[in-house]
Amino acid sequence: MRRVEALFNDRAHGERPVVRSDAALFDSASPIWRVHGDVTTMLIGGVSALLLQMLHPAVLAGVWDHSDFRADMLGRLRRTARFVAITTYGDRAEAAAAIAHVRAIHARVTGVLSDGTRYRADDPDLLGWVHVTEAWSFLAAWQRYGGRRLSRTEADLYCADFAVIGRALGATPLPTDTAGTDRALQARRPQLIADDRAREVARLVLGHMPDNPLAIPLQRVTMQAAVDLLPAWARRMHGLPASPPLARPLVSTGALGLATTLRWAFGDL
């Protein structure tokens, strides 16, 4: 339990688990609380979203040129997870402060791609791509490995609620249902590229090993589940193989078992 909490909270900087608030942006009975409160599915979905994001040249450049991702991969993933937690079920004032902080960081990130194209991290279109990858991946991970599959109406409500956070960050336009999210993901394919840097990020993410050797098998299951979750075209671009047919039940069973264990440890939302 303490090791899992440390994954999402930087204790060296005094971070503690986000306190669920009655004054959050979303009602505690909403699907977004259920989806974003599940540790395992958010880990799996978060890795899938990151792999999708890195296929966009401008998003990749922003991470590659303006962050210490390669030296502090865990820190970046932790910050993303904490932001999602705060904006989902933290106090509204705390959520607003987190959003303002991220927007201020984005405003400082600019650069030029190898073809001379300028990019800005606060470009609403780029923010829209990041948002769509997260909405699609978080929801897909929950639907495959979550405690109770969302109905179509609940899944659409999840997309609509998550879009509130995306718009607050400056992303536009954003889909507000599952069909729109699927279309938005597909519409970006002509803009995506799998170059050496994108594959290097994938190698770093998927090859990261936990400090505790006993956690390595669980880490491998989580990472393979994230790869299996990707659309087939994204796996092909990254050059990542899906689980062999005979191994897929083992990966699914391992991910479901991990999800059930952590859901019990944290209290099922």
C-alpha beads as a LAMMPS data file, in Angstrom:
LAMMPS data file: protein, C-alpha beads

269 atoms
268 bonds

1 atom types
1 bond types

-500.0 500.0 xlo xhi
-500.0 500.0 ylo yhi
-500.0 500.0 zlo zhi

Masses

1 110.0

Atoms # bond

1 1 1 0.000 0.000 0.000
2 1 1 2.756 2.466 0.938
3 1 1 4.694 1.629 -2.229
4 1 1 1.637 2.268 -4.396
5 1 1 0.925 5.563 -2.642
6 1 1 4.539 6.596 -3.219
7 1 1 4.078 5.953 -6.933
8 1 1 1.459 8.710 -7.118
9 1 1 2.764 11.111 -4.458
10 1 1 6.221 12.690 -4.217
11 1 1 6.879 12.295 -0.507
12 1 1 10.143 14.224 -0.791
13 1 1 8.032 17.302 -1.591
14 1 1 5.411 16.606 1.040
15 1 1 2.738 15.224 -1.276
16 1 1 0.010 13.094 0.222
17 1 1 -2.893 11.199 -1.371
18 1 1 -5.568 13.529 -2.765
19 1 1 -8.468 13.946 -0.345
20 1 1 -11.811 13.243 -1.993
21 1 1 -14.005 16.296 -1.563
22 1 1 -17.744 16.903 -1.494
23 1 1 -16.910 20.167 -3.304
24 1 1 -15.218 18.516 -6.291
25 1 1 -15.856 19.474 -9.924
26 1 1 -17.880 16.284 -10.372
27 1 1 -20.402 14.425 -8.263
28 1 1 -19.028 11.416 -6.412
29 1 1 -21.606 9.179 -8.128
30 1 1 -20.412 10.151 -11.610
31 1 1 -18.568 7.660 -13.844
32 1 1 -15.471 9.853 -13.886
33 1 1 -14.911 9.196 -10.166
34 1 1 -15.170 5.465 -10.774
35 1 1 -12.813 5.447 -13.776
36 1 1 -10.178 7.830 -12.445
37 1 1 -10.191 6.291 -8.991
38 1 1 -9.031 2.861 -10.165
39 1 1 -5.248 2.539 -9.779
40 1 1 -4.570 -0.320 -12.174
41 1 1 -6.758 0.763 -15.053
42 1 1 -5.380 4.301 -14.821
43 1 1 -1.824 2.939 -14.960
44 1 1 -2.632 0.826 -17.998
45 1 1 -4.596 3.595 -19.689
46 1 1 -1.968 6.185 -18.806
47 1 1 0.806 4.220 -20.503
48 1 1 -1.352 3.640 -23.591
49 1 1 -2.207 7.346 -23.748
50 1 1 1.455 8.329 -23.488
51 1 1 2.422 5.973 -26.315
52 1 1 -0.319 7.473 -28.491
53 1 1 0.666 11.047 -27.614
54 1 1 4.309 10.494 -28.584
55 1 1 3.260 9.700 -32.161
56 1 1 2.437 13.388 -32.684
57 1 1 5.661 15.210 -33.676
58 1 1 4.876 18.428 -31.805
59 1 1 3.797 16.687 -28.603
60 1 1 6.902 14.494 -28.765
61 1 1 9.133 17.542 -29.312
62 1 1 7.617 19.343 -26.335
63 1 1 8.363 16.403 -24.057
64 1 1 11.781 15.648 -25.562
65 1 1 13.077 19.235 -25.637
66 1 1 11.489 20.744 -22.522
67 1 1 11.347 18.077 -19.839
68 1 1 13.566 15.703 -17.916
69 1 1 11.391 12.797 -18.933
70 1 1 14.305 10.528 -19.841
71 1 1 15.947 11.078 -16.442
72 1 1 12.732 11.205 -14.388
73 1 1 10.108 9.143 -16.161
74 1 1 8.414 8.164 -12.896
75 1 1 8.182 11.807 -11.881
76 1 1 6.381 12.776 -15.067
77 1 1 3.933 9.902 -14.835
78 1 1 3.348 10.729 -11.168
79 1 1 2.612 14.383 -11.933
80 1 1 0.118 13.425 -14.625
81 1 1 -1.657 10.943 -12.338
82 1 1 -1.801 13.461 -9.508
83 1 1 -3.217 16.163 -11.788
84 1 1 -5.986 13.817 -12.937
85 1 1 -6.783 12.902 -9.332
86 1 1 -6.903 16.520 -8.116
87 1 1 -9.088 17.724 -10.982
88 1 1 -11.442 14.757 -10.688
89 1 1 -12.240 14.537 -6.997
90 1 1 -10.173 17.161 -5.197
91 1 1 -11.658 20.393 -3.881
92 1 1 -12.681 22.859 -6.629
93 1 1 -10.176 25.445 -5.446
94 1 1 -7.412 22.847 -5.470
95 1 1 -8.455 21.736 -8.968
96 1 1 -8.452 25.321 -10.236
97 1 1 -4.963 25.883 -8.841
98 1 1 -3.674 22.701 -10.494
99 1 1 -5.156 23.734 -13.841
100 1 1 -3.656 27.229 -13.579
101 1 1 -0.260 25.727 -12.746
102 1 1 -0.294 23.443 -15.805
103 1 1 -1.453 26.268 -18.088
104 1 1 1.428 28.442 -16.870
105 1 1 3.904 25.663 -17.685
106 1 1 2.410 25.131 -21.138
107 1 1 2.672 28.853 -21.900
108 1 1 6.463 28.660 -21.565
109 1 1 6.962 25.637 -23.819
110 1 1 7.666 26.580 -27.437
111 1 1 9.977 25.302 -30.124
112 1 1 10.616 24.478 -33.761
113 1 1 10.267 21.066 -35.420
114 1 1 12.919 19.710 -37.784
115 1 1 10.869 20.877 -40.785
116 1 1 10.761 24.448 -39.463
117 1 1 7.220 24.274 -38.090
118 1 1 6.816 26.159 -34.827
119 1 1 4.895 24.599 -31.966
120 1 1 3.486 25.734 -28.634
121 1 1 2.381 23.469 -25.804
122 1 1 -0.642 25.689 -25.216
123 1 1 -1.862 25.228 -28.802
124 1 1 -5.539 24.232 -28.355
125 1 1 -5.207 21.683 -31.148
126 1 1 -2.233 19.930 -29.542
127 1 1 -3.941 19.987 -26.163
128 1 1 -6.939 18.453 -27.885
129 1 1 -4.841 15.515 -29.101
130 1 1 -3.431 14.902 -25.628
131 1 1 -6.930 15.033 -24.173
132 1 1 -8.402 12.632 -26.736
133 1 1 -5.658 10.055 -26.171
134 1 1 -6.274 10.154 -22.432
135 1 1 -10.061 10.038 -22.693
136 1 1 -9.912 7.098 -25.106
137 1 1 -7.239 5.193 -23.170
138 1 1 -8.598 5.703 -19.645
139 1 1 -12.061 4.639 -20.743
140 1 1 -10.802 1.667 -22.791
141 1 1 -8.715 0.434 -19.849
142 1 1 -11.688 0.675 -17.491
143 1 1 -14.001 -1.118 -19.915
144 1 1 -11.526 -3.978 -20.268
145 1 1 -10.138 -4.258 -16.732
146 1 1 -12.460 -2.215 -14.506
147 1 1 -14.783 -3.410 -11.786
148 1 1 -18.029 -2.928 -13.709
149 1 1 -18.211 -2.044 -17.379
150 1 1 -19.890 1.300 -18.059
151 1 1 -23.069 1.411 -20.100
152 1 1 -23.020 3.475 -23.295
153 1 1 -24.811 6.302 -21.498
154 1 1 -22.327 6.212 -18.608
155 1 1 -19.373 6.107 -21.014
156 1 1 -20.727 9.147 -22.863
157 1 1 -21.145 10.956 -19.541
158 1 1 -17.546 10.105 -18.666
159 1 1 -16.355 11.691 -21.937
160 1 1 -18.498 14.780 -21.333
161 1 1 -17.180 15.228 -17.789
162 1 1 -13.554 14.679 -18.759
163 1 1 -13.973 17.284 -21.511
164 1 1 -14.651 19.858 -18.758
165 1 1 -11.046 19.399 -17.578
166 1 1 -9.711 19.517 -21.127
167 1 1 -11.509 22.759 -21.912
168 1 1 -10.233 24.298 -18.678
169 1 1 -6.699 23.543 -19.886
170 1 1 -7.428 25.299 -23.169
171 1 1 -8.060 22.329 -25.444
172 1 1 -10.525 22.731 -28.305
173 1 1 -12.543 21.319 -29.932
174 1 1 -13.268 18.336 -27.733
175 1 1 -15.592 15.355 -28.206
176 1 1 -18.150 14.812 -25.479
177 1 1 -19.165 11.221 -26.169
178 1 1 -17.572 7.891 -27.061
179 1 1 -18.366 8.061 -30.763
180 1 1 -16.832 11.519 -31.038
181 1 1 -13.752 10.373 -29.114
182 1 1 -13.279 7.424 -31.490
183 1 1 -13.635 9.720 -34.514
184 1 1 -11.197 12.271 -33.083
185 1 1 -8.590 9.573 -32.499
186 1 1 -8.924 8.237 -36.043
187 1 1 -8.916 11.717 -37.604
188 1 1 -5.392 12.398 -36.313
189 1 1 -3.753 9.397 -37.936
190 1 1 -2.446 11.281 -41.008
191 1 1 -0.523 13.648 -38.676
192 1 1 1.196 10.911 -36.676
193 1 1 4.768 9.702 -37.140
194 1 1 6.735 6.948 -35.433
195 1 1 10.358 8.134 -35.484
196 1 1 13.391 7.051 -33.468
197 1 1 12.576 9.419 -30.626
198 1 1 8.988 8.182 -30.298
199 1 1 10.257 4.613 -30.130
200 1 1 12.912 5.627 -27.604
201 1 1 10.196 7.018 -25.328
202 1 1 8.247 3.785 -25.748
203 1 1 11.365 1.781 -24.873
204 1 1 11.964 3.848 -21.727
205 1 1 8.349 3.599 -20.591
206 1 1 7.859 -0.079 -21.265
207 1 1 11.323 -1.088 -20.088
208 1 1 11.181 0.731 -16.758
209 1 1 11.694 -1.671 -13.888
210 1 1 10.445 -1.056 -10.309
211 1 1 12.861 -0.859 -7.383
212 1 1 11.276 -3.887 -5.730
213 1 1 12.230 -7.055 -7.695
214 1 1 9.061 -8.753 -6.472
215 1 1 7.016 -6.177 -8.408
216 1 1 8.700 -6.879 -11.757
217 1 1 6.199 -9.568 -12.910
218 1 1 3.292 -7.224 -12.107
219 1 1 5.045 -4.389 -13.942
220 1 1 5.445 -6.556 -17.026
221 1 1 1.787 -7.542 -16.943
222 1 1 0.744 -3.879 -16.647
223 1 1 2.958 -2.769 -19.533
224 1 1 1.862 -5.579 -21.828
225 1 1 -1.771 -4.866 -20.981
226 1 1 -1.154 -1.238 -22.015
227 1 1 0.368 -2.350 -25.328
228 1 1 -2.543 -4.722 -25.969
229 1 1 -4.954 -1.874 -25.278
230 1 1 -3.524 0.282 -28.088
231 1 1 -5.288 0.388 -31.445
232 1 1 -3.614 -2.090 -33.815
233 1 1 -2.382 0.725 -36.061
234 1 1 -0.625 2.415 -33.125
235 1 1 1.090 -0.841 -32.135
236 1 1 2.307 -1.240 -35.701
237 1 1 3.677 2.312 -35.776
238 1 1 5.636 1.726 -32.586
239 1 1 6.713 -1.726 -33.711
240 1 1 5.210 -3.263 -30.588
241 1 1 3.784 -6.785 -30.727
242 1 1 0.486 -7.654 -29.142
243 1 1 0.399 -10.589 -26.770
244 1 1 0.440 -13.922 -28.645
245 1 1 -3.015 -15.517 -28.721
246 1 1 -2.078 -18.156 -26.142
247 1 1 -0.663 -15.509 -23.769
248 1 1 -3.558 -13.041 -23.953
249 1 1 -5.654 -14.800 -21.293
250 1 1 -2.635 -14.729 -18.962
251 1 1 -2.120 -10.982 -19.473
252 1 1 -5.826 -10.252 -19.011
253 1 1 -6.069 -12.468 -15.936
254 1 1 -2.954 -10.883 -14.432
255 1 1 -4.215 -7.348 -15.053
256 1 1 -7.659 -8.165 -13.684
257 1 1 -6.134 -9.789 -10.615
258 1 1 -3.911 -6.795 -9.952
259 1 1 -6.853 -4.435 -10.426
260 1 1 -8.997 -6.408 -7.999
261 1 1 -6.246 -6.490 -5.360
262 1 1 -5.517 -2.769 -5.533
263 1 1 -9.212 -1.920 -5.668
264 1 1 -9.660 -3.828 -2.415
265 1 1 -6.628 -2.130 -0.853
266 1 1 -7.792 1.383 -1.684
267 1 1 -11.520 0.867 -1.234
268 1 1 -13.683 0.287 -4.280
269 1 1 -15.053 3.540 -5.705

Bonds

1 1 1 2
2 1 2 3
3 1 3 4
4 1 4 5
5 1 5 6
6 1 6 7
7 1 7 8
8 1 8 9
9 1 9 10
10 1 10 11
11 1 11 12
12 1 12 13
13 1 13 14
14 1 14 15
15 1 15 16
16 1 16 17
17 1 17 18
18 1 18 19
19 1 19 20
20 1 20 21
21 1 21 22
22 1 22 23
23 1 23 24
24 1 24 25
25 1 25 26
26 1 26 27
27 1 27 28
28 1 28 29
29 1 29 30
30 1 30 31
31 1 31 32
32 1 32 33
33 1 33 34
34 1 34 35
35 1 35 36
36 1 36 37
37 1 37 38
38 1 38 39
39 1 39 40
40 1 40 41
41 1 41 42
42 1 42 43
43 1 43 44
44 1 44 45
45 1 45 46
46 1 46 47
47 1 47 48
48 1 48 49
49 1 49 50
50 1 50 51
51 1 51 52
52 1 52 53
53 1 53 54
54 1 54 55
55 1 55 56
56 1 56 57
57 1 57 58
58 1 58 59
59 1 59 60
60 1 60 61
61 1 61 62
62 1 62 63
63 1 63 64
64 1 64 65
65 1 65 66
66 1 66 67
67 1 67 68
68 1 68 69
69 1 69 70
70 1 70 71
71 1 71 72
72 1 72 73
73 1 73 74
74 1 74 75
75 1 75 76
76 1 76 77
77 1 77 78
78 1 78 79
79 1 79 80
80 1 80 81
81 1 81 82
82 1 82 83
83 1 83 84
84 1 84 85
85 1 85 86
86 1 86 87
87 1 87 88
88 1 88 89
89 1 89 90
90 1 90 91
91 1 91 92
92 1 92 93
93 1 93 94
94 1 94 95
95 1 95 96
96 1 96 97
97 1 97 98
98 1 98 99
99 1 99 100
100 1 100 101
101 1 101 102
102 1 102 103
103 1 103 104
104 1 104 105
105 1 105 106
106 1 106 107
107 1 107 108
108 1 108 109
109 1 109 110
110 1 110 111
111 1 111 112
112 1 112 113
113 1 113 114
114 1 114 115
115 1 115 116
116 1 116 117
117 1 117 118
118 1 118 119
119 1 119 120
120 1 120 121
121 1 121 122
122 1 122 123
123 1 123 124
124 1 124 125
125 1 125 126
126 1 126 127
127 1 127 128
128 1 128 129
129 1 129 130
130 1 130 131
131 1 131 132
132 1 132 133
133 1 133 134
134 1 134 135
135 1 135 136
136 1 136 137
137 1 137 138
138 1 138 139
139 1 139 140
140 1 140 141
141 1 141 142
142 1 142 143
143 1 143 144
144 1 144 145
145 1 145 146
146 1 146 147
147 1 147 148
148 1 148 149
149 1 149 150
150 1 150 151
151 1 151 152
152 1 152 153
153 1 153 154
154 1 154 155
155 1 155 156
156 1 156 157
157 1 157 158
158 1 158 159
159 1 159 160
160 1 160 161
161 1 161 162
162 1 162 163
163 1 163 164
164 1 164 165
165 1 165 166
166 1 166 167
167 1 167 168
168 1 168 169
169 1 169 170
170 1 170 171
171 1 171 172
172 1 172 173
173 1 173 174
174 1 174 175
175 1 175 176
176 1 176 177
177 1 177 178
178 1 178 179
179 1 179 180
180 1 180 181
181 1 181 182
182 1 182 183
183 1 183 184
184 1 184 185
185 1 185 186
186 1 186 187
187 1 187 188
188 1 188 189
189 1 189 190
190 1 190 191
191 1 191 192
192 1 192 193
193 1 193 194
194 1 194 195
195 1 195 196
196 1 196 197
197 1 197 198
198 1 198 199
199 1 199 200
200 1 200 201
201 1 201 202
202 1 202 203
203 1 203 204
204 1 204 205
205 1 205 206
206 1 206 207
207 1 207 208
208 1 208 209
209 1 209 210
210 1 210 211
211 1 211 212
212 1 212 213
213 1 213 214
214 1 214 215
215 1 215 216
216 1 216 217
217 1 217 218
218 1 218 219
219 1 219 220
220 1 220 221
221 1 221 222
222 1 222 223
223 1 223 224
224 1 224 225
225 1 225 226
226 1 226 227
227 1 227 228
228 1 228 229
229 1 229 230
230 1 230 231
231 1 231 232
232 1 232 233
233 1 233 234
234 1 234 235
235 1 235 236
236 1 236 237
237 1 237 238
238 1 238 239
239 1 239 240
240 1 240 241
241 1 241 242
242 1 242 243
243 1 243 244
244 1 244 245
245 1 245 246
246 1 246 247
247 1 247 248
248 1 248 249
249 1 249 250
250 1 250 251
251 1 251 252
252 1 252 253
253 1 253 254
254 1 254 255
255 1 255 256
256 1 256 257
257 1 257 258
258 1 258 259
259 1 259 260
260 1 260 261
261 1 261 262
262 1 262 263
263 1 263 264
264 1 264 265
265 1 265 266
266 1 266 267
267 1 267 268
268 1 268 269
